Amino acid sequence: MQRIEIAERDDWKSQAEALGFNFHTLYGAAYWDETACYRFSLKQIEDDIEDPSGEIETMCFDVVARAVDDEEILAKLAIPEAFWDYIRASWQDQDRNLYGRLDLSYDGESPAKLLEYNADTPTSLYESAAFQWVWLEQAMERGIIPPGCDQFNSIHETMVEAFRNFGIAGTLHLASCKGSNEDEGTVRYIEECAAQAGLETSFIYMEDIGIDGAGRLTDLDDMAISTLFKLYPWEWVMKDEFGLTLPKSGAKIIEPPWRTILSNKGLLPLLWEMFEGHPNLLPAYFADDPRAANLSGGYVRKPLLSREGSNIEMVRSDGESLAVDGPYGVEGAIVQALHPLPVFDGNHTVIGSWLVASRPCGMGIREDDSPITKDSSRFLPHVILD
Amino acid sequence: MKRSRSLTLALMSATAMTLAACDNPEEVAIFENAQQCATQEGFDIKACEANMKLAQEEHIRVAPKYTSVADCEADFGAGQCEDAPQKTTSGSSVFMPLMMGYMMGNMMAGRTSNAATQPLYRSKDDPSNFRTGDNQKVSGKTGISKVPGQIAQAPSTKTSTIRRGGFGSSARAMGGGFRSFGG
């Protein structure tokens, strides 16, 4: 695993705009960054990222299977009781999951460590699946990188295949909130994958969804919504006014309700409890667990429901701490042993390992100047070249 | 190779946001009733009856609804309508056409069919063809037929929205400064 500085394609911004990738630059700085790329060996990808990702997914299923029948765990995860039966039923009915991103700390040598699982509303999918793929093809064509490079990235193909196998009858509605170009871009991309799988699709903003007299969800044409993909966190759905109508709405939701157990940081202490010592896991405890005090070598405190690095506090073994502000954290927190991100040329690097329909199928890399990655962290492409 | 073999994005590009997806035809079986279904090679009476029952339940949900018999008969012909179990919000009767047949997946296709079992109708202006609850033309004959994949899917339901805006307040409560509500 190496970070290699390379030339940018001179037309990447105009290409991004033509493809609807309109959030490539953020806060005045490039978010998509192709001034460098990361190089991996095939063995690193297959043995250290792909296989462990599949193993972690299997362990996660064991956690869900246990949690749905354990009210103490559901309460610990701060999931409202009114949704427990709904979550359990979605697991028992084997409601299908679409996609998720495991965030891993990996330096190319020691085992990748799971930092968290974004199993409900992961973004940076389009950049990983499509823009990164186009970059690889063009960078080889233009001699920026040597011919014969590969990439761990069959995300697009796997997404289309997943939609073909989903068994969705009727129109698939897809929703994001108003006011986020990035979320809408991600949803538009997912819509594209569904359309390529032959599904009929319709985009709607979360705010525009209605309900009819029978409690079914409706779109702006007053058509009942039978399947809804939502890029909107489950914990917010559960707090919203219409949240309680969902279990009776008859609509299938993607991601399904049981995914809320995995997108919760409480997953990390549950994994550690069930699979203590697994090479890809870090010691983790609920914050109120006395064993949390025994973590040596520093720790990271994470609210159960934070996203994009918000409200994360990192305490090093020398006691020095670093925190990112944010609006999360009232529901409780976990602590996880500190496993600092590797540093390449002064950049802190995190690996996003993508699973589609539970199959590891691709990777995206984020870099930050700070040891805690956040929503402004840059996205860099990668290559496989032995 | 660890990457997708090809990748095209039709919808995402600014110029083609509304391009329709290509449609895969689906093999379906069409019958007037379960007895007729049972005479089809490879179809057994139990499955025929189960699917007909399913179609009858769907009939109540997806049949076009009218608030007067005259309006219903104008579209489906004299004597071709019945009372629907639903009532309007003011309590008056609702009418719908009679179910004239049903469509199910081809049990001989040797794989799971994507076709949704559903009721079929015959309209007054085109009585020789079966139509779905969505008013999509299916076929004029019974037995095995190929239909566009979209038609084989369950018809969508037109309803009345009583309220909107019940989702999204949690996002607004997070305040500004977020470029994404995902992560």
Interface residues (C-beta under 8 A of the other chain):
Chain A: E17 A18 L19 G20 F21 F23 L26 L42 I45 N118 T121 P122 T123 Y126 A129 A130 W133 V134 L136 D150 Q151 F152 N153 S154 I155 H156 E157 G167 A169 G170 T171 A175 S176 C177 K178 G179 S180 N181 E182 D183 T186 R188 Y189 E191 E192 A195 Q196 G198 L199 E200 T201 Y205 M206 E207 D208 I209 G210 I211 D212 G213 A214 R216 T218 D222 M223 A224 S226 L231 Y232 P233 E235 W236 V237 K239 D240 E241 F242 G243 T245 R307 E308 P327 D375 I384
Chain B: M1 K2 R3 S4 R5 L7 L9 A10 L11 M12 S13 A14 L19 A21 C22 D23 N24 T89 N114 A116 G149 Q150 Q153 A154 P155 S156 T157 K158 T159 S160 T161 I162 R163 R164 G165 G166 F167 G168 S169 S170 A171 M174 G175 F178 R179 S180 F181 G182 G183
